[in-house]
């Protein structure tokens, strides 16, 4: 079933959100919660959403990621988790 975007009614707007993780490729990205820079090669967590036909990733520090609004049920739901170094 395709997503239906209604620009006049927020209640019927559907946005798919995916959780991603990985290491920062540079220090250019900033955390969308605290606005601080995410250091090069440091762990970051993002929410990938498709809005108006474009993909957007909002990056966060792991401690800043809003888990209350985007509950994580299984680690399998997080893209890139299996490639993290522990």
Secondary structure by P-SEA (a helix, b strand, c coil): ccbbbbccccccbbbbbbbbbbccccccccccccccccccccbbbbbbbbcccbbbbbbbcccccccccccccccccccccccccc
